[in-house]
């Protein structure tokens, strides 16, 4: 079930920054995120999404030493921001470990300049190893 989340309030409604789409992980309690402006997004079905993949960005972060070299991209909690072209709404698709963390969600909302009506949802692709080992879709 999709749920709306509250983003940061805009100080000057005339100068609304362009929203961004992103890919992110929660690694060792720290948010690691890559974003691109909505105008640079790629279509994927009826959605717009960040133009790069988790696996591609993870390899880049490994080469830079920003993430453990022995950890696969799908091990830590991760997610992605999409934009539905029909409903004209943003959705944070993420692991439940991220969705339960309101502080991290607020930071994602703020950094990506997302509107207040942005929704959250789970996706079977974004389940960390801890959640998968638990055997439930928490």
C-alpha positions in Angstrom: 0.0 0.0 0.0 1.4 3.4 -1.0 1.7 5.9 1.8 2.2 9.7 1.4 5.2 11.1 3.4 5.8 14.6 4.4 8.7 16.5 2.8 10.3 19.8 3.7 8.3 23.0 3.5 9.2 25.4 0.7 10.3 28.8 1.9 9.5 30.6 -1.3 6.8 29.0 -3.4 7.9 31.0 -6.5 11.4 29.4 -6.5 10.6 25.7 -6.4 13.7 23.7 -7.3 13.5 20.9 -9.9 12.8 17.6 -8.2 15.4 14.9 -8.6 15.2 11.1 -9.1 17.7 9.0 -7.2 19.2 5.7 -6.3 20.2 5.1 -2.7 21.5 2.7 -0.1 21.7 2.6 3.7 25.3 1.4 4.4 26.4 1.1 7.9 23.7 3.5 9.0 24.8 6.1 6.5 22.7 7.2 3.4 24.6 6.9 0.1 22.7 8.5 -2.7 23.1 9.4 -6.4 20.6 11.7 -8.0 19.7 13.4 -11.3 17.2 16.1 -12.2 13.8 15.0 -13.3 14.6 16.5 -16.7 17.4 14.0 -17.2 15.3 11.0 -16.2 14.8 7.9 -18.4 11.4 6.4 -19.3 10.8 2.9 -18.0 7.3 1.8 -18.8 4.9 4.5 -17.6 7.6 5.8 -15.2 10.6 8.1 -15.2 13.6 6.8 -13.3 17.2 7.6 -12.6 19.3 6.8 -15.7 21.8 4.5 -13.9 21.4 1.1 -12.3 22.2 0.1 -8.7 24.8 -2.4 -9.8 26.6 0.2 -12.1 26.7 2.8 -9.3 27.8 0.3 -6.7 30.8 -0.7 -8.8 31.8 2.9 -9.1 31.5 3.4 -5.3 33.6 0.3 -4.7 36.3 1.6 -7.0 36.3 4.9 -5.1 36.5 3.0 -1.7 33.1 4.5 -0.5 31.6 1.0 0.1 33.1 -2.3 1.1 34.8 -4.1 -1.8 33.5 -7.5 -0.6 29.8 -6.4 -0.4 27.4 -6.9 -3.2 25.1 -4.0 -4.2 21.9 -5.9 -3.2 23.1 -6.7 0.4 22.4 -3.4 2.2 19.0 -1.8 2.3 18.4 0.2 -0.9 15.8 2.0 -3.0 14.9 4.2 -5.9 12.8 7.2 -6.6 10.4 7.0 -9.5 7.9 9.4 -11.2 4.6 8.2 -12.6 3.9 10.1 -15.8 0.2 9.4 -15.7 -0.6 10.3 -12.1 2.3 12.9 -12.0 3.4 11.6 -8.6 6.7 10.6 -7.1 7.2 7.3 -5.2 10.1 6.2 -3.0 10.4 2.4 -3.6 12.7 1.0 -0.9 13.5 -1.7 1.5 11.4 -1.7 4.7 14.5 -1.0 6.7 14.6 2.4 5.0 10.9 3.1 4.9 10.6 2.6 8.7 13.4 5.2 9.3 11.5 8.5 9.2 14.8 10.5 9.6 16.3 8.9 6.5 13.0 9.4 4.6 13.0 13.1 5.5 16.6 13.4 4.3 15.8 11.7 1.0 12.8 14.0 0.5 14.8 17.1 1.3 17.9 16.2 -0.8 15.8 15.2 -3.8 13.5 18.3 -3.5 10.4 16.2 -3.5 6.8 17.5 -3.1 4.8 16.7 0.0 2.5 14.3 -1.8 5.4 11.9 -2.5 4.4 8.3 -1.8 6.3 5.3 -0.4 6.0 1.7 -1.3 7.9 -1.6 -1.1 9.2 -3.5 -4.1 10.4 -7.1 -4.1 13.7 -6.0 -5.8 14.6 -3.8 -2.8 14.8 -6.2 0.1 18.1 -6.4 2.0 19.7 -9.6 3.1 18.6 -9.0 6.7 14.9 -8.9 5.6 15.4 -11.8 3.3 16.9 -13.9 6.0 14.0 -13.1 8.3 11.8 -14.9 5.8 9.0 -12.4 6.0 8.0 -9.3 4.1 8.2 -7.2 7.2 
